[in-house]
């Protein structure tokens, strides 16, 4: 979607099958200014994008003219009242059904008076069947067909024939018409209940927002509605309460449970200066948090938007189902007419011919076909969100299942991205004093190497460094106790008259292990080299198991890094990587991805930095660590909410499981119709059995999709 495009999301009511969704899509795509329109039968949602000339009012008008309704939100309709209609329908239908069952099982004549049958069947046909007639009228008015039209024609034919033959009790089919209506409505009720479960992940995320926030403004504490919270407010969070918005801890220490947001089961320890995510749960300590982002800008809001968009998106694999459903109803009507005519030509009576035609109409509903893909996607996306795997769209989900090579950035992806002091080599032998001096020089610096020194020198008394001066990319100079010191690169020291050759061998050994080196020296009153400090990034604990998990999935692993070849080779051997490319510039990563694709590989790129964005975009699938930059996250098809490499094989495994469910559902839907229609046409399925099978087919598809909730990484 271009930056100038407008997107609308609307809840659609009145859809009953895939043909309804296809009809609405066609109507919306004909609107002036509309670029794309997608209607999801499972989520009952329409997503329309186009120019600024497109308005919500125009979209709503088009949907309503097509015979459907528009809701303010995209939530599934309430289905609680349907139970009472079903119970009433069942109560009226049971006296019609029981005599037929007794005749088939016990024998004899059990049929009740035809006029009593009419009295029982009419409320079911007219009352419980009213939605089918309304839906059929909407379809006919729009010159299209849908499930309602099939059911309305089929049951009306059975009811009308029975009314015509009411004086002949042996040729009445009131029970068939009534049972079909009750069974189909029962199936739709079960379907709606199952669809609500597919949205459980989204409901759980929405439930994370607290209704109120406690703030301190102008020294006064008060509770305000969450909507009134503003950036810059000081939020007061007691033990056990939810964090109302993204922010930074000003006062207090605690543990934060972010499991429903990041998928991390262990609480995270936070203190002054640490960032917290809105919707997470505070542990046992009270916190004061400066609010940094509210409303739509919070992490949780962005997650909800991403999950909503992905659950409503269409996967490429669904195109076939859409093409079939677009012509399905007219084809079924033709088959039903051929069935009717064929049986009449074969010498069967009008009753047999009509009942078999009715069975064709009832068994052929394309509901399962329309639900096969979106139901699996909704559950798969939700299952991923619970584990900290945010899938941007259905295409990314489908692509993830086909990945054959995963290319990893090194820093911040396979490694912690936080250098640690790996070793000290001094010219005089006093490592402790060298560490104190180097750390004092870095007081106030925000550089990653400064943080590493501070962590190593924790607990040591530091002297005061004066007149500190930072030379970007080179190092720092300062005065301590009337002596001038310098900490930086070999080149910087040489420019200041310090000879570093005595520590060259040590520096070469550290560099071979992948460490970066800084030198400490005194420059005045007398230039002299003091020490060498080696810094190295640490591999993440889950990096090696993640690579092993990829291999178990049959996926090759590759590391792309700017490090020297020796250090890169050491890391590759330690992790068990299949390949490694070192000493790369950012553009080199993109060229390597292009080359792998040219060889036929399906490539996923995993990264977290701005320099990874081009490669993330070039790959078949980009996976961004959400601990990284916004640029990387926005470029990727999947965002990993924890900086955990183990989420990469999990994402691929979940994608494969979801794709497998989609294929199972489509196979079930196609086989159901391909077998059911001929059986009905040749008289092997009664309308009642056809109605029950059709009703249960949609439920079977959704139930199969819901088994993804039990998916666990192997």
C-alpha positions in Angstrom: 0.0 0.0 0.0 1.4 3.4 -1.0 1.9 6.1 1.5 -1.0 8.1 0.0 -3.4 5.2 -0.1 -6.3 5.0 2.4 -7.2 1.7 4.1 -10.6 0.9 5.6 -11.6 -2.1 7.7 -15.3 -2.9 8.1 -17.2 -5.7 9.8 -19.6 -7.4 7.3 -22.8 -9.0 8.4 -25.1 -11.3 6.4 -22.4 -13.4 4.7 -23.1 -17.2 4.6 -20.6 -18.7 2.2 -17.6 -18.1 0.0 -19.8 -16.9 -2.8 -21.0 -14.0 -0.6 -17.4 -12.9 0.1 -16.6 -13.1 -3.6 -19.8 -11.1 -4.5 -18.9 -8.3 -2.1 -15.3 -8.1 -3.4 -16.5 -7.7 -6.9 -18.9 -4.9 -5.9 -16.2 -3.0 -3.9 -13.6 -3.3 -6.6 -15.9 -1.6 -9.0 -16.0 1.6 -6.8 -14.1 4.5 -8.3 -10.7 5.0 -6.7 -10.5 1.5 -5.1 -7.2 -0.3 -5.7 -8.0 -3.5 -3.8 -10.7 -5.1 -1.8 -10.5 -8.4 0.2 -13.3 -10.0 2.1 -12.5 -12.6 4.7 -15.4 -15.0 5.4 -13.8 -16.3 8.6 -13.2 -13.0 10.3 -16.3 -11.4 8.6 -14.2 -8.4 7.6 -13.6 -6.4 4.5 -10.3 -4.5 3.9 -10.5 -1.9 1.2 -7.6 0.3 0.0 -7.6 3.1 -2.5 -7.2 6.8 -3.2 -8.4 9.6 -0.9 -11.6 9.7 -3.1 -12.8 6.5 -1.5 -14.9 7.1 1.6 -16.3 4.8 4.3 -19.8 6.0 3.4 -19.3 4.9 -0.2 -18.0 1.5 0.8 -20.9 1.0 3.2 -23.4 2.0 0.6 -22.0 -0.4 -1.9 -22.1 -3.3 0.6 -25.6 -2.5 1.6 -26.8 -2.3 -2.0 -25.3 -5.7 -2.5 -27.6 -6.9 0.2 -25.2 -7.2 3.2 -24.7 -5.2 6.4 -21.8 -3.2 7.8 -20.9 -3.2 11.5 -18.8 -0.5 13.3 -16.2 -3.1 14.2 -14.9 -6.3 12.6 -15.8 -8.6 15.5 -17.7 -11.8 14.9 -21.5 -11.4 15.4 -23.0 -12.5 18.7 -24.5 -15.9 18.4 -26.1 -16.5 21.8 -29.7 -15.8 20.7 -29.4 -18.4 18.0 -29.7 -21.2 20.6 -33.3 -20.4 21.3 -34.3 -20.4 17.6 -32.5 -23.7 17.2 -34.3 -25.2 20.2 -37.7 -24.1 19.0 -36.9 -25.4 15.5 -35.8 -28.7 16.9 -38.9 -29.0 19.0 -41.1 -28.5 16.0 -39.1 -30.8 13.8 -38.7 -33.7 16.1 -42.3 -35.0 15.8 -41.8 -35.0 12.0 -38.5 -36.8 12.1 -39.3 -39.5 14.7 -42.0 -41.3 12.7 -39.7 -41.5 9.7 -36.9 -43.0 11.8 -39.4 -45.5 13.4 -40.6 -46.6 9.9 -37.0 -47.2 8.8 -35.9 -49.1 12.0 -39.1 -50.8 13.4 -41.3 -50.9 10.4 -45.0 -50.2 10.2 -46.9 -47.0 9.6 -46.0 -44.2 12.1 -46.7 -41.1 10.0 -48.8 -38.4 11.7 -51.7 -36.6 10.2 -50.5 -34.6 7.1 -52.2 -31.4 8.3 -50.4 -31.7 11.6 -47.2 -32.1 9.7 -48.0 -28.9 7.8 -48.7 -27.1 11.0 -45.3 -28.1 12.5 -43.3 -27.6 9.3 -44.6 -24.2 8.3 -43.1 -22.2 11.3 -39.7 -23.9 10.6 -39.9 -23.2 6.9 -41.1 -19.6 7.2 -39.6 -18.5 10.5 -36.4 -20.4 11.0 -35.9 -20.4 7.2 -36.4 -16.7 6.8 -32.7 -15.8 6.8 -32.2 -18.2 3.9 -34.9 -16.5 1.9 -33.5 -13.0 2.7 -30.0 -14.1 1.7 -31.3 -15.7 -1.5 -33.2 -12.5 -2.3 -30.0 -10.5 -1.8 -28.1 -12.8 -4.1 -30.7 -12.7 -6.8 -30.9 -8.9 -6.6 -27.2 -8.8 -7.2 -27.4 -11.4 -10.1 -25.3 -13.9 -8.1 -25.8 -17.0 -6.1 -24.9 -18.2 -2.6 -25.5 -20.9 0.0 -28.8 -19.2 1.0 -30.1 -19.5 -2.6 -29.3 -23.3 -2.7 -31.0 -24.0 0.7 -34.0 -21.8 -0.1 -34.6 -23.5 -3.5 -34.0 -26.9 -2.1 -36.2 -26.7 1.0 -38.9 -24.8 -0.8 -39.1 -27.5 -3.5 -39.4 -30.2 -0.8 -42.0 -28.1 1.1 -43.9 -27.2 -2.0 -44.1 -30.8 -3.3 -45.4 -31.9 0.1 -48.0 -29.2 0.1 -49.1 -30.2 -3.4 -49.2 -33.9 -2.4 -50.8 -33.4 1.1 -53.6 -35.8 0.4 -51.0 -38.6 -0.3 -49.3 -39.2 3.1 -46.7 -41.5 1.5 -45.2 -38.7 -0.6 -44.7 -36.0 2.0 -41.3 -34.5 2.6 -42.1 -31.9 5.3 -39.5 -33.5 7.6 -36.8 -33.2 5.0 -37.3 -29.5 4.5 -37.5 -28.9 8.3 -34.5 -31.0 9.2 -32.4 -29.4 6.5 -33.2 -25.9 7.8 -32.5 -26.9 11.4 -29.3 -28.7 10.6 -27.9 -25.9 8.4 -28.7 -23.3 11.0 -27.1 -25.6 13.6 -24.0 -25.9 11.5 -23.8 -22.1 11.0 -24.2 -21.6 14.8 -21.4 -24.1 15.5 -19.3 -22.5 12.8 -19.7 -19.0 14.4 -18.8 -20.4 17.8 -15.7 -22.0 16.3 -14.8 -18.8 14.5 -14.9 -16.9 17.8 -12.2 -19.3 19.1 -10.0 -18.5 16.1 -10.0 -14.9 17.3 -9.0 -15.9 20.8 -5.4 -14.6 20.5 -6.6 -11.1 19.3 -9.2 -11.1 22.2 -6.4 -11.9 24.7 -4.2 -9.1 23.4 -7.1 -6.6 23.5 -7.8 -7.6 27.1 -4.3 -6.6 28.2 -5.3 -2.9 28.3 -6.2 -1.7 31.8 -9.4 0.5 32.0 -7.8 3.0 34.3 -4.3 4.5 34.9 -3.0 6.0 38.1 -1.0 9.2 37.5 0.7 12.0 39.3 0.1 15.5 37.8 1.3 18.6 39.5 2.1 16.6 42.6 -1.5 15.2 42.8 -2.2 11.5 42.4 -5.4 10.5 40.6 -7.0 7.7 38.6 -8.0 8.6 35.0 -9.5 6.7 32.1 -6.8 5.1 30.0 -7.8 7.3 27.0 -6.8 10.4 28.9 -3.2 9.3 29.5 -0.7 11.5 27.8 3.0 11.2 26.8 5.1 12.6 29.6 2.7 11.6 32.4 4.1 9.9 35.5 2.2 6.6 35.8 2.2 5.0 39.3 2.0 1.2 39.0 1.4 -0.9 42.1 2.3 -4.6 42.5 0.2 -6.8 40.3 -1.2 -4.0 38.1 -0.9 -3.8 34.4 1.4 -1.2 32.9 -0.9 1.3 31.2 1.5 2.4 28.4 5.0 2.2 27.0 7.5 4.1 29.1 10.7 4.3 31.1 11.1 3.5 34.8 11.9 6.5 36.9 11.7 5.1 40.4 11.5 1.5 41.7 12.6 -2.0 41.0 10.4 -4.9 40.1 9.8 -7.8 37.7 7.6 -7.4 34.6 5.6 -10.3 33.1 5.6 -9.7 29.3 4.5 -13.3 28.4 1.4 -12.4 26.4 3.3 -9.7 24.4 6.7 -11.3 23.8 6.0 -14.9 24.5 8.8 -14.9 27.1 7.5 -17.0 30.1 10.1 -15.7 32.6 9.5 -12.2 34.1 12.1 -9.5 33.2 13.9 -7.6 36.0 13.5 -3.8 35.6 14.9 -0.8 37.4 15.6 2.9 36.9 16.1 3.7 33.2 14.6 0.4 31.9 11.8 0.5 29.3 8.5 -1.2 30.0 5.7 -2.3 27.6 2.1 -1.2 28.0 -0.1 -4.2 28.8 2.6 -6.1 30.7 2.0 -7.1 34.4 4.1 -5.5 37.2 5.5 -7.9 39.8 5.9 -7.3 43.5 7.6 -3.8 43.4 5.9 -0.4 43.0 7.1 1.6 39.9 6.9 5.1 38.7 7.0 5.2 34.9 7.4 8.2 32.6 4.9 7.5 29.7 6.6 7.6 26.3 3.9 6.3 24.0 0.1 6.1 24.3 -2.7 4.8 22.2 -1.9 3.7 18.7 1.8 4.3 19.1 2.4 1.7 21.9 4.0 -1.6 21.2 0.8 -3.5 22.1 -1.3 -1.4 19.8 1.2 -2.1 16.9 1.1 -5.8 17.7 -2.7 -5.8 17.7 -2.8 -4.0 14.3 -0.3 -6.5 12.9 -2.2 -9.5 14.1 -5.5 -8.1 12.9 -4.1 -7.3 9.5 -2.5 -10.8 9.2 -5.7 -12.6 10.3 -7.8 -10.8 7.8 -5.3 -11.2 4.9 -5.6 -13.7 2.0 -2.9 -16.2 1.3 -1.9 -16.8 -2.4 -3.0 -20.4 -2.0 -6.6 -19.1 -1.5 -6.9 -17.9 -5.1 -8.0 -21.3 -6.4 -10.7 -21.5 -3.8 -11.9 -18.0 -4.7 -12.0 -18.8 -8.4 -14.0 -22.0 -7.8 -16.5 -20.3 -5.4 -17.1 -17.5 -7.9 -18.7 -20.0 -10.4 -19.8 -22.7 -7.9 -23.4 -21.8 -7.2 -24.5 -21.3 -10.9 -22.8 -24.6 -11.7 -24.6 -26.4 -8.9 -28.0 -25.0 -10.1 -27.3 -26.4 -13.5 -26.3 -29.8 -12.0 -29.5 -29.8 -9.9 -31.6 -29.1 -13.1 -29.8 -31.8 -15.0 -30.4 -34.2 -12.0 -34.1 -33.3 -12.0 -34.4 -33.8 -15.8 -32.3 -36.9 -15.9 -34.4 -38.7 -13.3 -37.6 -37.7 -15.1 -36.2 -39.0 -18.4 -35.2 -42.2 -16.7 -38.8 -42.8 -15.8 -38.7 -41.9 -12.1 -41.6 -40.0 -10.6 -41.5 -36.2 -9.9 -41.0 -37.0 -6.2 -37.8 -39.0 -6.7 -36.4 -36.5 -9.3 -37.1 -33.5 -7.1 -35.8 -35.1 -3.9 -32.5 -36.0 -5.6 -32.2 -32.5 -7.1 -32.8 -31.0 -3.6 -30.0 -33.2 -2.2 -27.6 -31.8 -4.8 -28.6 -28.3 -3.9 -28.1 -28.9 -0.2 -24.8 -30.9 -0.3 -23.1 -28.5 -2.7 -22.8 -25.4 -0.4 -19.2 -24.0 -0.7 -19.0 -22.9 2.9 -16.1 -25.2 3.8 -14.2 -24.1 0.7 -14.5 -20.4 1.8 -13.4 -21.1 5.3 -10.5 -23.6 4.6 -7.8 -21.0 4.2 -8.8 -18.0 6.4 -9.7 -20.2 9.4 -6.2 -21.8 9.4 -4.5 -18.5 8.9 -6.4 -16.9 11.8 -5.4 -19.7 14.2 -1.9 -19.9 12.9 -1.3 -16.1 13.2 -2.8 -16.2 16.7 -0.7 -19.1 17.8 2.4 -17.2 16.6 1.4 -14.1 18.5 1.2 -16.0 21.7 4.8 -17.1 21.2 6.2 -13.7 20.3 6.1 -14.4 16.5 4.2 -11.6 14.7 3.3 -12.5 11.2 2.7 -9.4 9.0 0.5 -11.0 6.4 -0.8 -14.3 5.0 1.7 -14.3 2.2 4.6 -14.1 4.7 3.1 -17.1 6.5 2.9 -19.1 3.3 6.4 -18.1 2.2 7.9 -19.0 5.6 6.8 -22.6 5.1 8.8 -22.8 1.8 12.1 -21.4 3.1 15.2 -23.5 2.3 18.0 -21.2 3.5 18.1 -18.8 6.5 20.7 -16.1 6.4 21.6 -14.5 9.8 23.2 -11.2 10.5 25.7 -11.7 13.4 25.6 -8.7 15.7 22.5 -8.5 17.8 21.0 -11.5 16.0 23.2 -14.5 16.8 25.2 -12.5 19.4 24.1 -10.3 22.3 25.0 -7.1 20.5 26.6 -6.0 23.8 30.4 -6.3 23.8 32.1 -7.6 27.0 35.6 -7.2 28.1 37.3 -10.4 27.0 40.9 -9.7 28.1 43.5 -7.2 29.3 47.2 -7.3 28.3 49.4 -4.7 30.1 53.0 -3.6 29.6 53.6 -3.3 33.4 51.4 -6.1 34.7 48.9 -4.1 36.7 45.6 -5.2 35.1 43.4 -3.7 37.8 45.0 -0.2 37.6 44.7 -0.3 33.8 41.0 -1.1 34.1 40.4 1.7 36.6 42.1 4.3 34.3 40.3 3.1 31.1 36.9 3.1 32.8 37.5 6.6 34.3 38.3 7.9 30.8 34.9 6.6 29.6 32.9 8.2 32.4 29.8 9.7 30.8 30.3 7.9 27.5 27.3 6.0 26.0 29.5 3.9 23.7 29.0 0.1 23.9 32.7 -0.4 24.8 32.3 2.1 27.6 29.4 0.0 29.0 31.6 -3.1 28.8 34.3 -1.4 30.8 31.9 -0.1 33.4 30.5 -3.6 33.9 34.0 -5.1 34.3 35.0 -2.3 36.8 31.8 -2.5 38.9 32.7 -1.9 42.5 36.0 -0.3 41.9 36.7 3.3 43.0 37.3 5.5 40.0 39.4 8.7 39.9 38.0 11.9 38.4 38.7 12.4 34.6 38.8 16.0 33.5 38.7 17.7 30.1 37.5 14.6 28.4 37.3 14.8 24.6 35.8 12.2 22.3 37.2 11.7 18.8 34.4 10.0 16.8 35.3 6.6 15.7 38.8 6.8 17.2 38.7 7.1 21.0 38.8 9.4 24.0 41.3 11.6 25.8 41.2 13.1 29.3 43.4 14.3 32.2 43.6 12.2 35.5 45.8 13.4 38.4 47.7 15.9 36.2 48.5 13.2 33.6 47.1 13.0 30.1 45.7 9.7 29.0 44.3 8.3 25.7 42.1 5.3 25.0 41.5 4.4 21.4 42.6 2.8 18.2 46.2 2.0 17.3 46.2 4.7 14.7 45.0 7.3 17.2 47.8 6.4 19.6 50.4 6.5 16.9 49.2 10.0 15.9 49.8 11.0 19.5 53.4 9.7 19.6 52.7 6.4 21.3 54.4 3.2 20.0 52.0 0.2 20.2 54.2 -2.4 18.6 55.0 -4.2 21.9 51.4 -5.4 22.1 50.9 -6.2 18.4 51.1 -10.0 18.9 48.5 -9.9 21.7 46.3 -7.7 19.5 46.6 -10.2 16.6 45.7 -13.1 18.8 42.6 -11.4 20.2 41.6 -10.3 16.7 41.8 -13.9 15.4 39.2 -14.8 18.0 36.9 -12.1 16.7 37.7 -9.5 19.4 38.0 -5.8 18.8 41.0 -4.0 20.5 41.5 -0.6 22.2 44.8 0.7 23.5 45.4 2.7 26.7 48.4 5.0 26.9 49.8 8.0 28.8 50.6 10.9 26.4 51.9 13.5 28.9 54.2 14.2 30.5 55.9 11.1 28.8 54.2 9.0 26.0 54.1 5.4 27.1 51.8 2.4 26.2 50.0 1.0 29.3 47.6 -1.7 28.2 45.5 -3.3 25.5 41.8 -4.1 26.1 40.0 -6.8 24.0 36.2 -6.7 23.6 34.1 -9.4 22.1 30.4 -9.9 21.6 28.9 -13.0 23.2 26.9 -15.6 21.3 23.3 -15.8 22.5 22.6 -19.0 24.5 19.9 -20.1 22.1 21.9 -19.5 18.9 23.4 -23.0 18.6 20.1 -24.8 19.4 18.3 -22.6 16.9 20.7 -23.7 14.1 20.3 -27.3 15.1 16.5 -26.9 15.0 16.8 -25.4 11.5 18.8 -28.4 10.4 16.1 -30.7 11.8 13.6 -28.9 9.5 15.9 -29.4 6.5 16.8 -25.7 6.3 20.4 -24.6 5.7 22.0 -21.8 7.8 24.2 -19.0 6.7 25.9 -16.1 8.6 26.5 -12.7 6.9 28.9 -10.5 8.8 31.3 -7.6 8.5 33.8 -9.4 10.8 37.1 -10.7 9.7 37.2 -14.2 8.2 39.0 -15.8 11.1 36.6 -14.7 13.7 33.6 -15.5 11.5 34.9 -19.0 10.8 35.3 -19.6 14.6 31.7 -18.6 15.3 30.4 -20.6 12.3 32.2 -23.7 13.7 30.9 -23.1 17.2 27.3 -22.8 16.0 27.4 -25.5 13.3 26.5 -23.1 10.5 26.4 -24.5 7.0 28.1 -21.5 5.5 29.6 -18.1 6.4 30.4 -14.9 4.4 32.6 -12.4 6.2 34.1 -8.9 5.7 30.8 -7.7 4.1 29.4 -4.3 3.5 25.6 -3.8 3.8 25.2 -4.0 0.0 27.1 -7.2 -0.1 24.4 -8.9 2.0 21.8 -8.0 -0.6 23.9 -9.3 -3.5 24.4 -12.6 -1.6 20.7 -13.0 -1.1 20.1 -12.3 -4.8 22.7 -14.9 -5.8 21.1 -17.6 -3.6 17.7 -16.8 -5.0 19.1 -17.1 -8.6 20.3 -20.6 -7.6 16.7 -21.5 -6.7 16.9 -21.1 -3.0 14.0 -19.7 -0.9 15.8 -17.3 1.3 14.9 -15.9 4.7 17.0 -13.1 6.1 17.2 -12.5 9.9 18.5 -9.1 11.2 17.9 -6.3 13.6 19.7 -3.2 12.3 19.2 -0.4 9.8 22.0 -1.9 7.6 20.0 -5.2 7.5 16.9 -3.5 5.9 18.0 -3.9 2.3 18.7 -7.6 2.7 15.5 -8.1 4.6 13.6 -6.5 1.8 15.5 -8.5 -0.9 14.9 -11.9 0.7 11.9 -14.0 0.1 11.1 -13.5 3.7 12.5 -11.0 6.2 12.5 -11.8 9.9 13.4 -8.9 12.2 14.3 -9.0 15.9 11.9 -6.6 17.6 14.8 -5.6 19.9 16.3 -3.9 16.8 15.5 -0.8 14.8 12.0 0.2 13.5 13.4 0.3 10.0 14.3 -3.4 10.2 10.9 -4.3 11.8 8.9 -2.4 9.2 10.8 -4.1 6.3 10.3 -7.6 7.5 7.4 -10.0 6.9 7.7 -11.5 10.4 8.7 -9.6 13.6 10.2 -11.7 16.4 9.2 -10.0 19.7 12.2 -11.4 21.5 15.8 -11.2 20.4 15.9 -15.0 20.5 17.2 -16.9 17.4 15.1 -19.9 18.6 12.0 -18.1 17.3 13.3 -18.4 13.7 12.9 -22.2 13.4 9.7 -21.9 15.5 8.3 -19.4 12.9 9.2 -21.7 10.0 7.8 -24.7 11.9 4.5 -22.9 12.6 4.3 -21.7 9.0 4.7 -25.2 7.8 2.0 -26.5 10.2 -0.4 -23.8 9.1 0.2 -24.4 5.4 -0.4 -28.1 6.0 -3.7 -27.3 7.7 -4.7 -25.1 4.8 -4.0 -27.9 2.3 -5.8 -30.4 4.5 -8.8 -28.1 4.7 -8.9 -27.4 0.9 -8.5 -31.1 0.2 -11.4 -31.9 2.5 -13.6 -29.1 1.0 -12.9 -30.2 -2.6 -13.3 -33.9 -1.9 -16.5 -33.3 0.0 -18.1 -31.5 -2.9 -16.6 -33.7 -5.7 -17.9 -36.8 -4.0 -21.1 -35.4 -2.4 -22.6 -33.9 -5.6 -22.4 -37.1 -7.7 -23.7 -39.2 -4.8 -26.7 -36.9 -4.3 -27.3 -36.7 -8.1 -27.5 -40.5 -8.4 -29.8 -40.8 -5.5 -27.4 -42.2 -2.8 -27.9 -39.3 -0.4 -31.2 -38.2 1.0 -31.7 -34.4 1.5 -31.6 -34.9 5.3 -28.2 -36.6 5.2 -27.0 -34.1 2.7 -28.0 -31.2 5.0 -26.3 -32.7 8.0 -23.1 -33.4 6.1 -23.0 -29.9 4.6 -23.6 -28.3 8.0 -20.8 -30.4 9.6 -18.3 -29.8 6.8 -17.7 -26.2 7.8 -17.4 -27.2 11.4 -14.9 -29.9 10.5 -12.8 -27.4 8.6 -12.7 -24.9 11.4 -12.1 -27.6 14.0 -9.2 -28.9 12.0 -7.8 -25.4 11.9 -8.2 -25.0 15.7 -5.9 -27.9 16.3 -3.1 -25.5 15.4 -3.6 -24.1 18.9 -2.0 -27.3 20.2 1.1 -26.7 18.0 4.4 -26.8 20.0 7.9 -26.3 18.6 9.7 -29.6 18.3 
